[in-house]
Amino acid sequence: MMKKHLKSFIALFFLAAGSFGQNSDPNYPVLPGEGPTPSDSRPKSIQENLEKFRIERENKEFREMIRRGEEALKTADDIAARLSRSNTLTDRDKRDLAQLEKNLKRIRSDLGGSDDKLDNEERDVLETRSAGDLIKKLRDRTSDLLGELKRTTRFTISAGAIETANAALRVLRFVRLTN
């Protein structure tokens, strides 16, 4: 009988000792790797400041993308105006085209897009156009892109804007090929 009470006492001792090691915090992880992350252990004011900085950074990046779109449209307008006066692309126009391509690629990248391959049917259509027509088409595509960008917010990813940026880049490449 003594052995039976001794076994019960030992079992009760181990169960009681285990209950002292438990945490009453409901957010405390039961298993390792669960529960709050180290960033959650920061004071609430620091978390709020970090969130505010993240929002400010995203707003700044979005404003920068809109600025690039406006700059791209201005560059396309300038090239179209100079081409209408002289009917030939100058070295300055070629430098501006390179800058325009850089801006369009950056916008597309910021939107999450990637390179769009050109199909043969579109190539045939674009190759028959004159440089002046291509520059007008480039300006129109750039204007469409800026319109798409202004309709979006920093929370959205616009597939239409990515497609428009790719279309503008395709036209730009053909402008470069024709000269």
Backbone as JSON, one array per atom type, in Angstrom:
{
  "sequence": "MMKKHLKSFIALFFLAAGSFGQNSDPNYPVLPGEGPTPSDSRPKSIQENLEKFRIERENKEFREMIRRGEEALKTADDIAARLSRSNTLTDRDKRDLAQLEKNLKRIRSDLGGSDDKLDNEERDVLETRSAGDLIKKLRDRTSDLLGELKRTTRFTISAGAIETANAALRVLRFVRLTN",
  "N": [[0.82, -1.16, 0.0], [1.96, 1.21, 0.68], [3.75, 1.57, -1.42], [2.0, 2.13, -3.47], [0.94, 4.62, -2.69], [3.26, 6.08, -2.72], [3.97, 6.05, -5.43], [1.8, 7.49, -6.46], [2.21, 9.95, -5.19], [4.7, 10.73, -6.3], [3.98, 10.95, -9.0], [2.08, 13.01, -8.81], [3.75, 15.06, -7.91], [5.45, 15.49, -10.15], [3.56, 16.29, -12.04], [2.58, 18.65, -10.88], [4.92, 20.18, -10.8], [5.35, 20.59, -13.52], [3.2, 22.23, -14.17], [3.89, 24.69, -13.09], [5.73, 25.67, -14.84], [4.38, 26.7, -17.02], [3.15, 29.31, -19.11], [0.96, 32.04, -18.69], [0.29, 33.76, -20.67], [-1.65, 34.22, -23.51], [-0.62, 34.58, -26.05], [1.77, 33.37, -26.07], [3.99, 31.06, -27.52], [3.11, 27.65, -28.14], [4.49, 25.64, -29.36], [7.92, 25.5, -30.44], [9.0, 28.11, -32.64], [6.52, 29.06, -33.27], [4.1, 31.67, -32.69], [4.68, 35.01, -31.41], [6.73, 37.18, -33.39], [10.13, 38.41, -33.36], [9.9, 41.14, -34.01], [7.41, 41.73, -33.07], [7.81, 41.88, -30.42], [8.71, 44.36, -29.95], [8.24, 47.65, -28.58], [5.0, 49.2, -28.78], [4.96, 51.82, -29.79], [7.29, 51.97, -31.31], [6.73, 50.06, -33.27], [4.56, 51.34, -34.51], [5.85, 53.64, -35.53], [7.64, 52.43, -37.33], [5.81, 51.35, -39.14], [4.67, 53.72, -40.09], [6.9, 54.87, -41.37], [7.27, 52.93, -43.37], [4.94, 53.27, -44.89], [5.29, 55.93, -45.72], [7.6, 55.58, -47.29], [6.59, 53.91, -49.34], [4.69, 55.65, -50.44], [6.41, 57.66, -51.39], [7.88, 56.21, -53.3], [5.8, 55.64, -55.08], [5.03, 58.23, -55.91], [7.42, 58.89, -57.18], [7.37, 57.09, -59.31], [5.19, 58.07, -60.76], [6.27, 60.58, -61.41], [8.34, 59.73, -63.09], [6.8, 58.73, -65.19], [5.59, 61.1, -66.1], [7.88, 62.45, -66.91], [8.71, 60.74, -68.94], [6.63, 61.07, -70.78], [6.98, 63.8, -71.41], [9.51, 63.68, -72.61], [8.93, 62.07, -74.84], [7.11, 63.78, -76.13], [8.84, 65.94, -76.73], [10.66, 64.72, -78.5], [8.91, 64.03, -80.57], [8.1, 66.59, -81.39], [10.53, 67.71, -82.29], [11.11, 65.95, -84.35], [9.01, 66.41, -86.11], [9.71, 68.87, -87.07], [12.21, 68.48, -88.33], [12.23, 66.02, -89.62], [14.05, 63.96, -89.21], [15.92, 61.89, -87.0], [18.01, 63.14, -84.52], [21.27, 63.07, -82.88], [20.8, 63.89, -80.3], [18.1, 63.22, -80.06], [18.33, 60.46, -80.13], [19.72, 59.99, -77.76], [17.78, 60.9, -76.0], [15.82, 58.99, -76.53], [17.08, 56.74, -75.48], [17.1, 57.45, -72.76], [14.36, 57.61, -72.35], [13.65, 54.94, -72.78], [14.95, 53.79, -70.59], [13.49, 54.96, -68.45], [10.92, 53.9, -69.0], [11.39, 51.15, -68.69], [12.05, 51.09, -65.99], [9.67, 51.93, -64.8], [7.99, 49.84, -65.59], [9.26, 47.74, -64.25], [8.95, 48.6, -61.58], [6.23, 48.29, -61.38], [6.07, 45.61, -61.34], [6.29, 44.15, -63.61], [7.65, 42.36, -66.48], [9.93, 41.69, -69.23], [8.42, 41.77, -72.43], [7.84, 39.66, -75.03], [8.03, 40.08, -78.55], [5.67, 39.46, -81.06], [5.56, 38.0, -84.4], [3.56, 39.0, -86.11], [2.9, 41.58, -85.12], [5.36, 42.77, -85.47], [5.57, 42.93, -88.27], [3.57, 44.81, -88.84], [4.5, 47.1, -87.49], [6.97, 47.55, -88.74], [6.34, 48.58, -91.21], [5.72, 51.21, -90.89], [6.51, 54.74, -90.91], [9.25, 56.66, -89.47], [8.24, 58.96, -88.28], [5.53, 58.27, -87.86], [5.92, 56.2, -86.04], [7.05, 57.58, -83.87], [4.9, 59.19, -83.14], [3.15, 57.18, -82.37], [4.61, 56.16, -80.25], [4.55, 58.35, -78.5], [1.79, 58.43, -78.02], [1.42, 55.95, -76.72], [3.01, 56.36, -74.46], [1.63, 58.46, -73.28], [-0.77, 57.12, -72.73], [0.23, 55.31, -70.85], [0.95, 57.03, -68.72], [-1.58, 57.94, -68.05], [-2.71, 55.52, -67.16], [-1.05, 55.05, -64.93], [-1.75, 57.21, -63.28], [-4.33, 56.53, -62.65], [-4.03, 54.46, -60.93], [-3.25, 53.28, -57.58], [-0.95, 53.3, -54.81], [-1.4, 50.89, -53.76], [-2.19, 49.12, -55.66], [-1.6, 46.89, -58.41], [-1.23, 47.4, -61.69], [-2.17, 45.67, -64.39], [-2.8, 46.59, -66.88], [-1.24, 48.91, -67.07], [1.3, 47.77, -67.09], [1.17, 46.32, -69.49], [0.85, 48.46, -71.26], [3.26, 49.83, -70.86], [5.01, 47.89, -71.86], [4.14, 47.87, -74.53], [4.84, 50.47, -75.31], [7.6, 50.27, -75.04], [8.13, 48.38, -77.03], [7.45, 49.84, -79.35], [9.34, 51.86, -79.13], [11.71, 50.41, -79.48], [11.42, 49.76, -82.18], [11.56, 52.28, -83.3], [14.2, 52.85, -82.82], [15.32, 50.87, -84.45], [14.62, 51.69, -87.0], [16.24, 53.8, -87.44]],
  "CA": [[0.0, 0.0, 0.0], [2.88, 2.32, 0.74], [4.29, 1.76, -2.76], [0.96, 2.73, -4.29], [0.88, 6.03, -2.33], [4.52, 6.69, -3.14], [3.86, 6.26, -6.88], [0.84, 8.59, -6.66], [2.87, 11.16, -4.73], [5.71, 11.09, -7.3], [3.26, 11.39, -10.2], [1.51, 14.3, -8.49], [4.86, 15.99, -7.83], [5.89, 15.84, -11.51], [2.49, 17.05, -12.71], [2.55, 19.98, -10.28], [6.12, 20.89, -11.22], [5.14, 20.98, -14.92], [2.23, 23.32, -14.28], [4.55, 25.95, -12.74], [6.53, 26.11, -15.99], [3.54, 27.18, -18.09], [2.96, 30.74, -19.18], [-0.46, 32.38, -18.79], [0.12, 34.64, -21.82], [-2.26, 33.45, -24.61], [0.18, 34.73, -27.26], [3.02, 32.64, -25.91], [3.93, 29.91, -28.41], [3.06, 26.32, -27.56], [5.6, 24.93, -29.99], [8.98, 26.42, -30.9], [8.81, 28.63, -33.99], [5.2, 29.65, -33.36], [3.89, 32.81, -31.82], [5.12, 36.34, -31.82], [8.05, 37.33, -33.98], [10.93, 39.4, -32.61], [9.42, 42.51, -34.23], [6.23, 41.91, -32.24], [8.23, 42.13, -29.05], [9.07, 45.77, -29.84], [7.16, 48.49, -28.02], [3.98, 49.59, -29.75], [5.32, 53.1, -30.44], [8.3, 51.68, -32.34], [6.01, 49.39, -34.35], [3.79, 52.36, -35.22], [6.79, 54.46, -36.29], [8.12, 51.63, -38.46], [4.71, 51.28, -40.11], [4.56, 55.05, -40.68], [8.02, 55.01, -42.3], [7.01, 52.05, -44.51], [3.9, 53.93, -45.69], [5.92, 57.1, -46.34], [8.5, 55.09, -48.34], [5.76, 53.46, -50.45], [4.14, 56.86, -51.08], [7.49, 58.31, -52.12], [8.16, 55.39, -54.47], [4.69, 55.81, -56.01], [5.18, 59.57, -56.5], [8.57, 58.82, -58.08], [6.94, 56.39, -60.52], [4.36, 59.04, -61.5], [7.2, 61.57, -61.95], [9.01, 59.1, -64.23], [5.82, 58.69, -66.27], [5.47, 62.46, -66.64], [9.14, 62.73, -67.61], [8.7, 59.94, -70.17], [5.73, 61.73, -71.72], [7.63, 65.04, -71.87], [10.58, 63.3, -73.53], [8.29, 61.64, -76.09], [6.6, 65.0, -76.78], [9.98, 66.69, -77.26], [11.18, 64.0, -79.68], [7.91, 64.17, -81.64], [8.14, 67.97, -81.88], [11.76, 67.9, -83.07], [11.02, 65.14, -85.57], [8.07, 67.06, -87.04], [10.41, 70.01, -87.69], [13.37, 68.14, -89.16], [11.99, 64.72, -90.27], [15.15, 63.03, -88.97], [16.32, 61.79, -85.6], [19.36, 63.61, -84.26], [21.95, 62.37, -81.78], [20.08, 64.24, -79.08], [16.89, 62.39, -80.04], [18.73, 59.09, -79.79], [20.01, 59.98, -76.31], [16.49, 61.0, -75.33], [15.18, 57.69, -76.66], [17.71, 55.84, -74.51], [16.59, 57.84, -71.44], [12.96, 57.22, -72.33], [13.63, 53.49, -72.59], [15.33, 53.54, -69.2], [12.34, 55.31, -67.61], [9.84, 52.95, -69.23], [11.77, 49.88, -68.07], [11.98, 51.25, -64.53], [8.25, 51.95, -64.45], [7.5, 48.46, -65.74], [9.85, 46.97, -63.16], [8.29, 49.03, -60.34], [4.88, 47.73, -61.4], [6.17, 44.16, -61.2], [6.26, 43.53, -64.94], [8.92, 41.91, -67.06], [10.06, 41.87, -70.67], [7.36, 41.2, -73.23], [8.38, 39.28, -76.34], [7.3, 40.61, -79.7], [5.27, 38.43, -82.02], [5.88, 38.34, -85.79], [2.49, 39.77, -86.72], [3.06, 42.96, -84.71], [6.6, 43.24, -86.08], [5.28, 43.29, -89.66], [2.79, 46.04, -88.84], [5.33, 48.22, -87.06], [8.08, 47.81, -89.66], [5.88, 49.3, -92.39], [5.47, 52.6, -90.54], [7.64, 55.66, -90.99], [9.77, 57.07, -88.16], [7.3, 59.94, -87.72], [4.38, 57.53, -87.33], [6.35, 55.46, -84.86], [7.22, 58.53, -82.77], [3.55, 59.55, -82.7], [2.62, 56.01, -81.65], [5.35, 56.11, -78.99], [4.01, 59.4, -77.67], [0.46, 58.0, -77.59], [1.58, 54.86, -75.73], [3.54, 56.96, -73.24], [0.5, 59.2, -72.7], [-1.65, 56.09, -72.16], [0.88, 54.79, -69.66], [0.81, 58.02, -67.66], [-2.99, 57.88, -67.64], [-2.86, 54.29, -66.36], [-0.37, 55.25, -63.65], [-2.5, 58.15, -62.46], [-5.55, 55.87, -62.2], [-3.71, 53.45, -59.92], [-2.79, 53.76, -56.29], [0.24, 52.56, -54.4], [-1.85, 49.58, -53.29], [-2.61, 48.28, -56.78], [-0.69, 46.55, -59.5], [-2.04, 47.54, -62.88], [-1.74, 44.86, -65.54], [-2.93, 47.46, -68.05], [-0.07, 49.79, -67.12], [2.44, 46.94, -67.49], [1.01, 46.07, -70.93], [1.09, 49.73, -71.97], [4.71, 50.07, -70.81], [5.62, 46.96, -72.81], [3.81, 48.34, -75.88], [5.67, 51.65, -75.56], [8.98, 49.79, -75.24], [8.21, 47.75, -78.36], [7.48, 50.91, -80.35], [10.63, 52.53, -78.98], [12.73, 49.57, -80.12], [11.29, 49.9, -83.62], [12.08, 53.61, -83.65], [15.67, 52.69, -82.87], [15.7, 50.02, -85.59], [14.43, 52.39, -88.26], [17.28, 54.84, -87.62]],
  "C": [[0.88, 1.25, 0.0], [3.47, 2.61, -0.63], [3.27, 2.46, -3.65], [0.87, 4.22, -3.99], [2.14, 6.77, -2.77], [4.49, 6.97, -4.64], [2.91, 7.42, -7.18], [1.47, 9.93, -6.28], [3.9, 11.64, -5.75], [5.05, 11.6, -8.56], [2.68, 12.78, -9.98], [2.59, 15.38, -8.43], [5.3, 16.44, -9.23], [4.82, 16.64, -12.25], [2.43, 18.48, -12.17], [3.75, 20.79, -10.73], [5.97, 21.37, -12.67], [4.18, 22.13, -15.06], [2.85, 24.67, -13.91], [5.35, 26.5, -13.93], [5.7, 26.67, -17.12], [3.31, 28.68, -17.97], [1.47, 31.03, -19.34], [-0.74, 33.3, -19.98], [-0.47, 33.84, -22.98], [-1.46, 33.56, -25.91], [1.48, 33.96, -27.2], [2.96, 31.37, -26.75], [3.92, 28.59, -27.65], [4.24, 25.5, -28.08], [6.68, 25.92, -30.4], [8.73, 26.85, -32.34], [7.44, 29.23, -34.2], [5.17, 30.93, -32.54], [4.5, 34.09, -32.32], [6.53, 36.33, -32.39], [8.83, 38.35, -33.17], [10.44, 40.82, -32.81], [8.18, 42.78, -33.39], [6.6, 42.22, -30.8], [8.68, 43.58, -28.86], [7.92, 46.54, -29.21], [6.23, 48.97, -29.13], [4.34, 50.88, -30.48], [6.36, 52.88, -31.54], [7.64, 50.99, -33.53], [5.22, 50.39, -35.18], [4.69, 53.24, -36.06], [7.32, 53.7, -37.5], [7.05, 51.52, -39.54], [4.54, 52.62, -40.82], [5.68, 55.27, -41.71], [7.82, 54.15, -43.54], [5.99, 52.69, -45.44], [4.48, 55.14, -46.41], [6.83, 56.68, -47.49], [7.69, 54.63, -49.56], [5.14, 54.64, -51.18], [5.2, 57.56, -51.92], [7.82, 57.53, -53.39], [7.05, 55.55, -55.52], [4.76, 57.17, -56.69], [6.34, 59.59, -57.5], [8.19, 58.13, -59.4], [6.07, 57.31, -61.38], [5.26, 60.1, -62.14], [7.93, 61.0, -63.17], [8.07, 59.02, -65.44], [5.65, 60.05, -66.92], [6.72, 62.84, -67.43], [9.19, 61.97, -68.94], [7.79, 60.59, -71.22], [6.34, 63.01, -72.26], [8.73, 64.72, -72.88], [9.99, 62.87, -74.87], [7.72, 62.83, -76.85], [7.73, 65.79, -77.44], [10.53, 66.03, -78.53], [10.21, 64.16, -80.84], [7.95, 65.58, -82.23], [9.38, 68.2, -82.75], [11.7, 67.12, -84.38], [10.06, 65.78, -86.58], [8.72, 68.25, -87.74], [11.49, 69.56, -88.67], [13.23, 66.82, -89.92], [13.16, 63.74, -90.14], [15.5, 63.03, -87.48], [17.77, 62.22, -85.44], [20.0, 62.76, -83.16], [21.26, 62.66, -80.45], [18.81, 63.4, -78.94], [17.22, 60.96, -79.64], [19.08, 58.97, -78.31], [18.7, 60.05, -75.52], [15.72, 59.68, -75.41], [15.76, 56.68, -75.67], [17.23, 56.16, -73.09], [15.13, 57.44, -71.29], [12.82, 55.71, -72.1], [13.97, 53.11, -71.15], [14.17, 53.83, -68.25], [11.2, 54.3, -67.76], [10.14, 51.59, -68.59], [11.66, 49.97, -66.55], [10.53, 51.26, -64.06], [7.68, 50.54, -64.51], [8.01, 47.59, -64.61], [9.18, 47.32, -61.83], [6.87, 48.48, -60.24], [4.89, 46.21, -61.24], [6.14, 43.43, -62.53], [7.63, 43.09, -65.39], [8.86, 42.1, -68.56], [8.95, 41.14, -71.4], [7.93, 40.9, -74.61], [7.45, 39.74, -77.45], [6.92, 39.47, -80.64], [5.48, 38.93, -83.45], [4.82, 39.21, -86.44], [2.63, 41.26, -86.37], [4.33, 43.56, -85.32], [6.35, 43.69, -87.52], [4.53, 44.62, -89.74], [3.68, 47.23, -88.52], [6.44, 48.54, -88.04], [7.64, 48.58, -90.9], [5.68, 50.79, -92.12], [6.74, 53.45, -90.71], [8.08, 56.03, -89.59], [8.82, 58.06, -87.5], [6.06, 59.27, -87.13], [4.73, 56.78, -86.07], [6.51, 56.38, -83.65], [5.86, 58.97, -82.25], [2.93, 58.4, -81.9], [3.31, 55.88, -80.29], [4.81, 57.15, -78.02], [2.63, 59.01, -77.14], [0.54, 56.91, -76.52], [2.09, 55.41, -74.4], [2.45, 57.76, -72.52], [-0.49, 58.23, -72.05], [-1.08, 55.53, -70.87], [0.73, 55.76, -68.48], [-0.63, 58.04, -67.14], [-3.26, 56.66, -66.76], [-2.23, 54.47, -64.98], [-1.16, 56.16, -62.73], [-3.81, 57.55, -61.96], [-5.28, 54.84, -61.11], [-3.39, 54.12, -58.6], [-1.55, 52.96, -55.93], [-0.11, 51.16, -53.93], [-2.16, 48.61, -54.44], [-1.45, 47.99, -57.72], [-1.55, 46.54, -60.76], [-1.45, 46.73, -64.02], [-1.82, 45.7, -66.81], [-1.73, 48.38, -68.19], [1.16, 49.0, -67.55], [2.37, 46.66, -68.98], [1.3, 47.32, -71.75], [2.57, 50.06, -71.98], [5.43, 49.14, -71.79], [5.35, 47.39, -74.26], [4.67, 49.55, -76.24], [7.12, 51.24, -75.81], [9.15, 49.12, -76.6], [8.29, 48.8, -79.46], [8.83, 51.6, -80.32], [11.74, 51.72, -79.65], [12.65, 49.67, -81.64], [11.75, 51.27, -84.11], [13.59, 53.52, -83.78], [16.11, 51.87, -84.07], [15.58, 50.77, -86.92], [15.5, 53.45, -88.5], [18.64, 54.31, -87.28]]
}
